[in-house]
Amino acid sequence: MGMTTALPGFQHEHFRDIRSWIAFLRDQGELVDVHTSVDPYLEVTEIVDRTVKSGGPALLFHRVGDSRHPMLINQFGTERRMCMALGVDSLDTAAARLSELMEMRQPFGFSERMRGMAKLRRLTATEPVSIDLPAPCQEVVLEPDLDRLPIQHCWPGDPAPFITFPLVITADPATNTRNVGIYRMQKVDKTSTFMHWQVHKDGAADWRLTKDRLDVAVVLGCAPVLSYVGSAPLPKGVDEFGLAGLLTGYPVELVRCRTVDLEVPAQAEIILEGYVDRNDVGIEGPFGDHTGYYSAAEPFPIFHLTAMTMRKDAIYPSIVVGPPPAEDAWLAKATERLFLPALRLAAPEVVDYDLPIAGAFHHNVIVSIRKSYPGQARKVIHAIWGSGLMSLLKSVVVVDEFINPHDYEQVFFHVCANVDPARDLVVTKGPIDQLDHSSEAHCYGGKLGIDATHKLPAEASRDWPDRIVMTEEVRRRVDERWDEYGIPCASPENLARDAMPF
């Protein structure tokens, strides 16, 4: 599945809040307003799951159970809407923009220095800024009461309703650096939830570092780029709101919370303020997850609300995860494209890569490389297992640069054609995603690397054959004469010219 095709038909926009985003989606025919009453217990999930899997629109449910708050869901459920959210015509465009801004090489000449200074000014101009009260997210101040919100009970085996699309903000107790993550929150009662930050996530690291109590702010409903960056696998200490500014060209406006020492996006819809105690944990789950199975019930900390603020007529966001494809597929595909430059820093020979949706993004990656020396595919396999949250991948497939990693049939052909299992498999053990149900131990299990590249003389005991590739002269001649043949199929304009023959 390639990400390089431009998607025409919409203007590039900057959305300050979820309301301008909803208005834009409605104007573009990408949103359906559902005024019929729907039940947050299972019914919303079934409606949304069918809509997502058919490539359908974003949905704004106006009557969800007894709640007065509308629910926005499936806002990122297609490639087109994901591009709209980032203000680009392709996800690769966003990646190129981010790579260009973040590439700060030593400027040697005058013109290079001028360009470097311009980049630095742009970087500085997009850093988050604090604003004074009053802020829209604090227009209404309430006693904490989660019963007001249309929180979904997603799947039959879930023990309770879950807040599925929160931006959870914490600060490192040692450095005070901000972290923003998306961690599901199982409702316990009107004023408390579980906080499901997995062991490998930065929110969990902040919690482990605290001696007693950790302030937490939860953001529900915000500009689409903020929702995206909460899912981005940034290194600890890199500000997600800073990334949002780089992607849009505008700084994120933040306002101080009322009861905790944290800042939140000023234009957000709903803010839940509170804390988690280092020793206050309970059993959370199970939960129908993006793996297609229920994740196990495990101990997680309890989040206690100390304040609840919102905009007037606040809109509640949600997302359904479950058997892929689901809405989170396009959040993950955006990450795949945006973080290609970062992967190339660890492995410069990488041409492209693909995280298959069917692999739930934590299970498999396909990487194409420019191969120039023996053992290079194995080097890339280990580099990936040493790169941030890619360390959790169960399998890595490496192919040559002339293979399109998004063409799964082509990849499978070369896995079958080029791999000698006795020579080309790397089998080891290491960290595994906490949600994985198949590993032999909790968060730890087997890993598989597959070298499906052509083999150099030092890697094989016999000569490697040449690939079958038609000459360009003959291909051009047939292209030019195709209409003469009278054959309706396989015309030049219908051929994928970037796909190399098997």
N, C-alpha and C positions, 0 to 999 in steps of 0.2 A: 504494500500500500504506500504509494509515493506521497510526499507532502509538498511537491514543488509546483503544482498546478495553481496558477492564480485564479481567484474566484471573483469574477466581475459582478457588477450589479448592485453595489452598495457603496456609500460614501465612507471614507475613513473618519471615525468619530472619536472623541474623548468623552468618556462617561464619568461624571463626578460622583454619581450615586446609582442605586439600583432603579430609581424611578426614571431617570433619563434613559437608562438601558432598556427598561420595559417599553417605554414609549417608542424607542427606535425599533425594537423587535416587532412591535405591533404595526408600525408604519411600513416595515419591510415584509409584512406577511409571514413573519416567523414566530408569531405568538397567537394562541387561541385563548380567549377569555371564557372560562367555564363557570357559568352562573348557577348550574344545577348543584344542589347540595350533595356533598360526597363525604364518605366516612373515612377518618384518618386511620381507622383500624382495617388494614389490609386492602381496602378498596382503592385508595389512592395509589398504592404500589402496583396493583394489577393494571390500572389505567395507564400509569406511567411506563411500566415495563413494556406493554404492547406498543405504546407510542414511540419509545426510544428505539425498539428493535425494528420498527418500520420506517425509521428516519424521519419521524414526525416533528411537530413544532414544540416550542416552549409552551408551557401551560401555566395560566394564572387562575387558580381555583379561588373563587370569591366567597364560597360558603363551605368551610371545612369543619364538620361537626358543630360544636357549640361556640367555636372561636369567632371573634369579630375580625380576626386578622386574615387577609388573603395569603395564599401560599404560592410562591413562584418555584417552579420545578422544571427540569429538562432545559435549562437555559443554555447549557453547553453541549447539547446532545448530538450535534453534527459538526463536521469540519467547518462548514460555512459560518455557523454561529460562533465557534471558537475563534475563527479569524476575525469576525466582527468584534468580539470582545476585546481583542488585542489591537484592533484598529489597523489590520494589515490585510493584504489580499492573498497571502499564503503564510503558513507557519514558518517556512524557511525565511521569508522576509523578516519576520520578527527576530529569528535567530541571527540573521546577518546584521540587523540593526544593533542588537545587543553585543555581538562580537566586536563590531567596529567601535562602539563606545568604550568597551572594556579593554581594548587592546592599547596599552600605553607603553610603547617601546621608547628606548632612549632616542630623543630627537637630536640628530647631528647637524643638519643644515638649517638655515633660517626658515625656509618654508615648512620643514618638518616641525620645527619648534612652534611656529604659529598654529599649525594644525593641532599639535599637542596641547597648546594653551586653550584652543577652542574646545577641544574634547573635555579638558578639565573644567572649563566654565559650564559646559553642558552637564557634566556629572554633578557638579556642585549645585546647579540650579534645580536638580531633580531630587535632592535629598529631602526627607520628610520635614515638615515645618509645624511648629506648635502654634495654635491660635487661641485667642481669648474666648471665654464664655460670653453669651450663650451659644451653644452649638445645636444643630438640628437633632443630633442623637440624644439630647437631654431636654427636649421640649416637654416631655411628659416624664414625671418621676413617680414611681409606684413602689409600694411594698412588694417584695419578691413574691411572685405567684406564677409558676410555670403552667398552671391550669389555664391561663389566658391564651396560651399559644397552641396552634394546631399541630402538635408534635405527633409524628407518624408512629404507628405500630406497624413495622414494615413487613415482616414475614411471620408465618404461623408459629414457628418455633422460638421467636423472640419472647423474652419474659416480660417486656415492658415497652413503652414508646421510647424512641431514640431521637435525639437531636442529631441529624446526620451531616449538616453542612455548617458547622460553627468555625469561625476563626478564633483560635484560642491563643491568647497573648500572655507570655510570662517573661521574666527577666532572670538572667543568670545571677544567682546570689553573690558570686565572687566578682564578676565584672560589670554587672548591671546591663549587659547587652541584651537587646530584645530578641525574642523568638516568636514567630507566628506559625502555627500549625493547624491542620484540620484533624481533630480527634473526636470520634463519636462520643456522645454523652447519653447514657441510659438514665432515664428519669427514675428517681427514687421517690420523691414526693414534691410538694409545691415549692420547696426551697433548696433542694439538693439533687445532684446527679452523680453518676460515676464519671470519671475522666479517663478515657481509654487512650492514654498515650503509650505506645508500644515501647519496649525496652530500648530499641535502637533510635528512638526519636529524641529530638532536642528538648521537648517539653518534659519528657521523663528524666533527662539528664539534669535539668534545672531542679526538678523535684527531689532527685537523689542528693543534690548538693545542699539543699536547705536543711537547717538543723531542726526547725520546728514547723513554721507556717510559710507558705508561698502564695503571694498574691496572684490572682488570675483574673483576666478580663475576657469575656466571650462576646464576639461580634456576630450578629445575625443580620444579614442583608446589607450588602455594600456594593460599590462599583465592581464590575466583573473582573477587572484586572487584579483587584485585591483578593477576590475569591480564588483566582488562579494561583497567585504567588503563595497563598497559604498551603497549597499542595506541592510547591516546588521543592526539590531536595537540595536546598542550599547548605553549604558547610556551616557548622555552628559558628555564630558570631557575625555572619553576613545578614544584614537587615532585609527582610522580605519586603518591607515597605520601600526601601531604597531600590530594590529590583522593580517594583511597580512603577516608580518614578522613571527609571531607565526605559521601561517598555512604553510608557505613554508620553514621556517628555514633560510631565507635570508633576510637581511635588505632591505627596499625600499630606493632606491637612489633618492634624491630630489634635485632640483635646484631652485634658487631664480628667481621669475618672473621679467620682465623688467620694468613694470609700476605700479605694486601693491606689497604690502608687504606680499607676500605669497610664499610658496614653492609648486612645482608641481613635479610629477614623471618625472625623467630626460629622460626616454625612451619612453615617450608618443608620440602619433602621432600628435595631434593638441591641441594647448592651446589658449583659449580665455580669455584674461585679461580684467577686467573692474570693475564696481561698481554698487551698487544699492543705491539710495537715500531714506532716511527714509520717505519722503513725496511724492515721485514720483511713483504713482500707476496708474493702468488702469484696464480695464475689460478683463481678460484672459478667453479663452475657448468659447464654450464648447469643450470637447475632448472625443473621444471614448476610454473608459477606461477599466481596467481589471475587473470591475464589470459587464461588458457586456452591459452597458448603457453609454450614454454621461454624463460626469460630468458637473455640472452647470457652467455657466459663472460667475466669481466672481472677486473681486479686488485682484490684486497681483502686487508686485513691478516690475519695469522695469529695466532690466540689460543693461547697456551701455558699449560697448566695447571700450577699450583704446589701445589694442594691439592684434595682432594675429600672432602666431608663429607656425611652424610645421616642421616635418621631410620632407626630399625630398620624393616626390611621396607618400604623406601621405594617410593613409587608414582611412576611416570614419566608425565608428561603429553605429549601430542602433538596435532597438528592436521594435517589434510590440506587443502592448498590446490590449486586447479586450476580447470577450467572451472566457472563459477558455475551454480547456487548451491552454495556450499560452507559449511563451518562458520563461516568468518570473516565471512560475510554478516551474521550477527546481532551480532557485535562491532562491525561498521561501522554497522549500523542503530542500535545503542545510541549510538554517537558522533554520528550524525545528529541524534538527539533531544536528547542532552545539550548539544550545542553550538549549538542554535538561539538561545538567549539571547546567546551570544557573537557570532553572525552579526548579530543585531539591533543590537549595539553599533556595528558597522561600517556597517550599512544599516538604520536604524530602520523604514523602510517595509516591510521583509520581514514577511510574514504567516506563511509556512511554506515548507519546502523538502523535496526528496526527492533522495537519491543512489541511483539505480536499481542494484539488484543486478547486472543484466545489464551495467551500465556499469563493473563492477569498482571502483566508488567513486572512481577517479581520472580517469574519462573524462567523466562528464556530471553536471550538477546541474540540477534544475528548481526554480525559485523563483517563488512568488506574492508580489505586492506590492500595496500601496495606492498607486495612481498618482494624482498630483495636479498634475504639471507636465510640460512637454515634455522629452524626453530622459532621463526618470527611469529607464527600463529600462536604458539604456546606462550610466548612473551606477552602477546596481546590478551590472551585468556587470563593470565595472572594479573595483568595490569587492570583489567576490568574488575576482577574480584578484589582489587585493592582500592577501588574508586568509590568512596562514599557509600550511598545506599545500594549501588550496583554490587556491592559485596554480598548482598543477599540473594543474587540470582542463582538459580539452581543449575542452569545450563547455558553455555556460550558456544555458538556456532560461528566459525570464522571461514569466510569465503574470499576469493580473489576479487580484485577491484573491478573486473569486467562483469561481475555478477551483481544484479540488482537485489539488495537484501530485502526489499519490500515485495519481491515476486517469490512467493513461497514455493510455487511449483519448481521454479528455476533453482532455488536453494536446495530443495529436497532432491532434485536430480543430481546436483553436485555432491551432496552428502552421500548419496548412493554410489555415484560414479568414482569419487576421489578418495573415499575413506577405507582404509584397512583397519578394522577394529583393533588388531593387535598392535598397530603402530600409532594410530592417529587419535586415540581417546585419552583424555586426561581425567582420571577419576580421583577425587580427593574428598575431604570433608571441611566444613567451615560453617560460619554463621548463616542461618536461614531465617526468612521472614517469620515473625511471630504468629502470623495468621495461617501459616502453612500447616496443614493437617497431616501431611504424608511423611514428614521427616521422622527419623528414628528417635529423636529426642527433642525437647522443647527448645526452639530457636537454634538448633544445631543438627546438621545432617549432611548427606552426600551431595556432591557437585560433579557435573560432567562438562568437560570441554571437548569440542569436536573440531579437529583441524580438517576442513574440507577444501583446503587450497591445493593447487598443483604442487608436486613435490620436486625439490631441487636434488641434484645428484647426491649431495651429502645426506639426504633424508630417505633415499630409496636405493635399493640394491640393483635396480635396473633402470634403463632409460625411461623417462616420462614421455608419453606420446604427445603429438601436436593436437590441438583442438581442431574440429571441423568448422571452418569459417569461410563463407563464400567471399570472392573478391569484390571489392567495392565497385570496380568497373562493370562487372556483370550485374550487380544490384542496381546501379544507376541505369544501365541499359534496359533492364526489365521494368524499372519504374517508368521510364519514358515511353515504353511501348505497351504498357499494360492495357490501355483502352483497345489496342489492336487485337488483343487475345480474345476479347469478349467474355471474360470470366468475371462474374459479378462479385465474388468474394476476394478477400486478401488484396484489395486495392492498396496502393502505397499510402494513401491518407489514413487508412484504417490500421496500418501496421504500427506497432510500438517500436519506433526506430531506436529508442534508447535501451531496448531489451536485447541483449546479446543472444545469439542462438544457443540452444543447449549443446 
